[in-house]
Amino acid sequence: MEKPTKRSNRELGDPGDTKTGGLFIPKTLAIGLILFLSIAFVRHLVLTLPFPYPVEYGEGVVAGWIEHLGHGLELYPQSSGSGYWV
């Protein structure tokens, strides 16, 4: 029977050693996420800054209500009365 040998941290994949893959994947994912969110933020700024007024995401609903009221329609669709089955 062979006696177990002691392995070095380098052979076992030391968590602090990025060359053996210890923290390489989490760091890469974190950097990738930060990069993605930064690009999404800049894209959002570029698309919303040219507007001369503040962007209000609820204004589409209000515009729909005004249009329905102007045509004499109801604000909400008729309910079927059956409700939800649980």
N, CA, C and O of each residue as an XYZ file, in Angstrom:
344
protein
N       0.837     -1.163      0.000
C       0.000      0.000      0.000
C       0.893      1.241      0.000
O       1.845      1.338      0.775
N       0.562      2.202     -0.898
C       1.372      3.416     -1.001
C       0.982      4.431      0.059
O      -0.183      4.580      0.426
N       1.974      5.097      0.516
C       1.742      6.137      1.500
C       1.301      7.416      0.766
O       1.938      7.814     -0.210
N       0.198      8.074      1.237
C      -0.240      9.300      0.553
C       0.822     10.389      0.668
O       1.429     10.589      1.720
N       1.022     11.079     -0.442
C       2.009     12.161     -0.443
C       1.304     13.495     -0.244
O       0.146     13.681     -0.618
N       2.028     14.387      0.340
C       1.474     15.708      0.567
C       1.611     16.504     -0.730
O       2.686     16.571     -1.326
N       0.501     17.104     -1.151
C       0.518     17.897     -2.377
C       0.620     19.378     -2.040
O       0.150     19.842     -1.001
N       1.239     20.084     -2.939
C       1.377     21.524     -2.725
C       0.082     22.226     -3.135
O      -0.750     21.657     -3.841
N      -0.072     23.456     -2.686
C      -1.242     24.241     -3.055
C      -1.316     24.449     -4.555
O      -2.406     24.554     -5.118
N      -0.175     24.509     -5.199
C      -0.162     24.712     -6.652
C      -0.790     23.522     -7.361
O      -1.519     23.705     -8.336
N      -0.528     22.322     -6.901
C      -1.102     21.122     -7.520
C      -2.601     21.012     -7.247
O      -3.352     20.503     -8.080
N      -3.029     21.486     -6.088
C      -4.439     21.362     -5.712
C      -5.308     22.494     -6.259
O      -6.534     22.429     -6.167
N      -4.699     23.509     -6.817
C      -5.476     24.624     -7.329
C      -5.756     25.637     -6.238
O      -6.899     25.787     -5.805
N      -4.753     26.313     -5.805
C      -4.881     27.329     -4.763
C      -5.917     28.370     -5.190
O      -5.822     28.907     -6.294
N      -6.914     28.669     -4.330
C      -7.956     29.622     -4.714
C      -7.420     31.002     -5.064
O      -8.051     31.728     -5.833
N      -6.285     31.374     -4.524
C      -5.731     32.684     -4.829
C      -4.872     32.695     -6.078
O      -4.457     33.763     -6.528
N      -4.599     31.544     -6.640
C      -3.732     31.452     -7.808
C      -4.596     31.470     -9.063
O      -5.296     30.501     -9.356
N      -4.544     32.560     -9.790
C      -5.393     32.689    -10.978
C      -4.905     31.832    -12.139
O      -5.670     31.570    -13.066
N      -3.660     31.392    -12.111
C      -3.142     30.572    -13.205
C      -3.709     29.157    -13.172
O      -3.816     28.513    -14.215
N      -4.069     28.671    -12.003
C      -4.618     27.324    -11.909
C      -6.141     27.325    -11.917
O      -6.755     26.269    -11.767
N      -6.757     28.479    -12.088
C      -8.205     28.532    -12.202
C      -8.937     28.808    -10.916
O     -10.168     28.769    -10.897
N      -8.225     29.088     -9.833
C      -8.875     29.309     -8.547
C      -9.945     30.391     -8.595
O     -11.132     30.083     -8.491
N      -9.550     31.646     -8.749
C     -10.493     32.757     -8.791
C     -10.642     33.322    -10.191
O     -11.236     34.385    -10.371
N     -10.117     32.634    -11.172
C     -10.165     33.145    -12.539
C     -11.591     33.245    -13.048
O     -11.962     34.276    -13.608
N     -12.403     32.212    -12.873
C     -13.773     32.210    -13.397
C     -14.651     33.231    -12.674
O     -15.341     33.994    -13.349
N     -14.664     33.289    -11.337
C     -15.489     34.320    -10.690
C     -15.076     35.742    -11.059
O     -15.931     36.606    -11.254
N     -13.762     35.987    -11.157
C     -13.304     37.323    -11.540
C     -13.725     37.644    -12.969
O     -14.147     38.763    -13.258
N     -13.611     36.671    -13.856
C     -13.999     36.875    -15.243
C     -15.492     37.156    -15.349
O     -15.902     38.047    -16.092
N     -16.307     36.407    -14.613
C     -17.751     36.641    -14.632
C     -18.100     38.012    -14.057
O     -18.969     38.701    -14.590
N     -17.440     38.410    -12.989
C     -17.706     39.715    -12.388
C     -17.327     40.846    -13.345
O     -18.075     41.811    -13.502
N     -16.177     40.720    -13.973
C     -15.740     41.738    -14.927
C     -16.683     41.775    -16.121
O     -17.032     42.853    -16.602
N     -17.096     40.610    -16.602
C     -18.041     40.551    -17.717
C     -19.381     41.182    -17.364
O     -19.968     41.893    -18.179
N     -19.865     40.926    -16.161
C     -21.143     41.505    -15.725
C     -21.037     43.020    -15.601
O     -21.934     43.744    -16.032
N     -19.944     43.500    -15.013
C     -19.741     44.946    -14.884
C     -19.652     45.600    -16.262
O     -20.214     46.673    -16.479
N     -18.953     44.960    -17.184
C     -18.839     45.485    -18.541
C     -20.190     45.530    -19.229
O     -20.529     46.531    -19.861
N     -20.972     44.454    -19.115
C     -22.293     44.398    -19.735
C     -23.212     45.482    -19.177
O     -23.885     46.179    -19.936
N     -23.241     45.625    -17.842
C     -24.109     46.621    -17.220
C     -23.668     48.038    -17.565
O     -24.505     48.928    -17.712
N     -22.376     48.252    -17.693
C     -21.885     49.574    -18.082
C     -22.320     49.917    -19.500
O     -22.744     51.041    -19.768
N     -22.216     48.962    -20.395
C     -22.643     49.187    -21.778
C     -24.143     49.434    -21.838
O     -24.595     50.316    -22.568
N     -24.925     48.660    -21.076
C     -26.379     48.850    -21.061
C     -26.742     50.229    -20.507
O     -27.661     50.874    -21.013
N     -26.034     50.683    -19.481
C     -26.291     51.997    -18.899
C     -25.982     53.102    -19.900
O     -26.779     54.024    -20.074
N     -24.827     53.014    -20.561
C     -24.453     54.034    -21.546
C     -25.449     54.036    -22.703
O     -25.823     55.102    -23.192
N     -25.878     52.861    -23.142
C     -26.866     52.775    -24.216
C     -28.173     53.445    -23.802
O     -28.777     54.175    -24.587
N     -28.606     53.195    -22.570
C     -29.835     53.814    -22.075
C     -29.694     55.336    -22.034
O     -30.617     56.058    -22.410
N     -28.536     55.822    -21.577
C     -28.316     57.270    -21.555
C     -28.358     57.868    -22.955
O     -28.967     58.916    -23.170
N     -27.710     57.204    -23.903
C     -27.668     57.711    -25.267
C     -29.069     57.764    -25.872
O     -29.381     58.677    -26.636
N     -29.908     56.797    -25.535
C     -31.254     56.770    -26.107
C     -32.218     57.732    -25.420
O     -33.172     58.186    -26.052
N     -31.999     58.054    -24.150
C     -32.962     58.890    -23.433
C     -32.541     60.349    -23.287
O     -33.405     61.204    -23.092
N     -31.264     60.666    -23.372
C     -30.832     62.049    -23.198
C     -31.305     63.008    -24.290
O     -31.529     64.178    -23.980
N     -31.471     62.591    -25.544
C     -31.904     63.553    -26.571
C     -33.334     64.081    -26.379
O     -33.690     65.094    -26.981
N     -34.150     63.429    -25.565
C     -35.520     63.887    -25.383
C     -35.527     65.201    -24.619
O     -34.806     65.345    -23.632
N     -36.345     66.178    -25.068
C     -36.382     67.474    -24.386
C     -37.227     67.465    -23.111
O     -37.355     68.498    -22.454
N     -37.788     66.347    -22.761
C     -38.637     66.237    -21.574
C     -38.258     64.963    -20.828
O     -37.644     64.066    -21.405
N     -38.617     64.876    -19.557
C     -38.290     63.654    -18.815
C     -39.067     62.452    -19.364
O     -40.236     62.575    -19.726
N     -38.427     61.326    -19.419
C     -39.070     60.121    -19.910
C     -39.947     59.560    -18.800
O     -39.465     59.253    -17.710
N     -41.227     59.430    -19.082
C     -42.184     58.880    -18.123
C     -42.747     57.607    -18.744
O     -43.478     57.662    -19.733
N     -42.406     56.472    -18.166
C     -42.788     55.203    -18.768
C     -44.268     54.891    -18.588
O     -44.777     53.982    -19.243
N     -44.977     55.614    -17.722
C     -46.402     55.375    -17.532
C     -47.276     56.192    -18.458
O     -48.497     56.035    -18.450
N     -46.676     57.064    -19.257
C     -47.500     57.956    -20.076
C     -48.218     57.220    -21.201
O     -49.233     57.714    -21.693
N     -47.737     56.078    -21.617
C     -48.435     55.315    -22.655
C     -49.786     54.817    -22.167
O     -50.752     54.789    -22.930
N     -49.859     54.425    -20.907
C     -51.115     53.957    -20.332
C     -52.108     55.107    -20.253
O     -53.278     54.946    -20.600
N     -51.646     56.263    -19.797
C     -52.514     57.438    -19.684
C     -52.982     57.879    -21.066
O     -54.143     58.255    -21.228
N     -52.108     57.839    -22.059
C     -52.503     58.202    -23.421
C     -53.567     57.231    -23.943
O     -54.492     57.640    -24.645
N     -53.435     55.956    -23.600
C     -54.463     54.979    -24.008
C     -55.803     55.257    -23.350
O     -56.845     55.127    -23.992
N     -55.791     55.639    -22.070
C     -57.040     55.977    -21.383
C     -57.713     57.192    -22.035
O     -58.926     57.206    -22.244
N     -56.905     58.206    -22.351
C     -57.453     59.414    -22.969
C     -58.053     59.093    -24.333
O     -59.115     59.604    -24.690
N     -57.366     58.241    -25.092
C     -57.889     57.857    -26.406
C     -59.208     57.105    -26.264
O     -60.152     57.367    -27.009
N     -59.281     56.177    -25.318
C     -60.532     55.427    -25.105
C     -61.650     56.349    -24.660
O     -62.773     56.233    -25.150
N     -61.365     57.268    -23.737
C     -62.382     58.211    -23.282
C     -62.849     59.106    -24.427
O     -64.037     59.410    -24.533
N     -61.921     59.527    -25.283
C     -62.271     60.385    -26.426
C     -63.185     59.702    -27.416
O     -63.989     60.359    -28.078
N     -63.073     58.391    -27.526
C     -63.925     57.625    -28.453
C     -65.155     57.048    -27.757
O     -65.935     56.316    -28.367
N     -65.322     57.379    -26.488
C     -66.485     56.898    -25.748
C     -66.392     55.435    -25.343
O     -67.415     54.804    -25.080
N     -65.208     54.894    -25.290
C     -65.025     53.495    -24.905
C     -64.718     53.402    -23.414
O     -64.409     54.404    -22.769
N     -64.806     52.190    -22.877
C     -64.468     51.986    -21.468
C     -62.953     51.925    -21.306
O     -62.226     51.560    -22.230
N     -62.495     52.291    -20.111
C     -61.055     52.299    -19.862
C     -60.480     50.887    -19.775
O     -59.350     50.653    -20.204
N     -61.235     49.960    -19.231
C     -60.768     48.600    -19.027
C     -61.644     47.639    -19.816
O     -62.828     47.912    -20.014
N     -61.090     46.524    -20.268
C     -61.905     45.546    -20.998
C     -62.944     44.895    -20.078
O     -62.755     44.821    -18.864
N     -64.024     44.434    -20.669
C     -65.067     43.760    -19.903
C     -64.522     42.461    -19.330
O     -63.811     41.718    -20.008
N     -64.862     42.197    -18.079
C     -64.436     40.934    -17.494
C     -65.442     39.862    -17.866
O     -66.626     40.139    -18.062
N     -64.954     38.634    -17.961
C     -65.837     37.534    -18.342
C     -66.706     37.091    -17.169
O     -67.685     36.368    -17.359
N     -66.357     37.517    -15.972
C     -67.149     37.179    -14.799
C     -66.827     35.814    -14.219
O     -67.309     35.475    -13.138
N     -66.014     35.019    -14.923
C     -65.734     33.681    -14.421
C     -64.631     33.683    -13.359
O     -64.555     32.760    -12.548
N     -63.790     34.696    -13.356
C     -62.716     34.743    -12.372
C     -61.622     33.743    -12.677
O     -61.553     33.184    -13.771
N     -60.788     33.534    -11.713
C     -59.666     32.604    -11.872
C     -59.977     31.286    -11.195
O     -60.614     31.246    -10.142
N     -59.521     30.211    -11.811
C     -59.636     28.896    -11.222
C     -58.343     28.597    -10.504
O     -57.261     28.751    -11.071
N     -58.445     28.174     -9.269
C     -57.243     27.861     -8.504
C     -57.169     26.382     -8.260
O     -56.225     25.907     -7.628
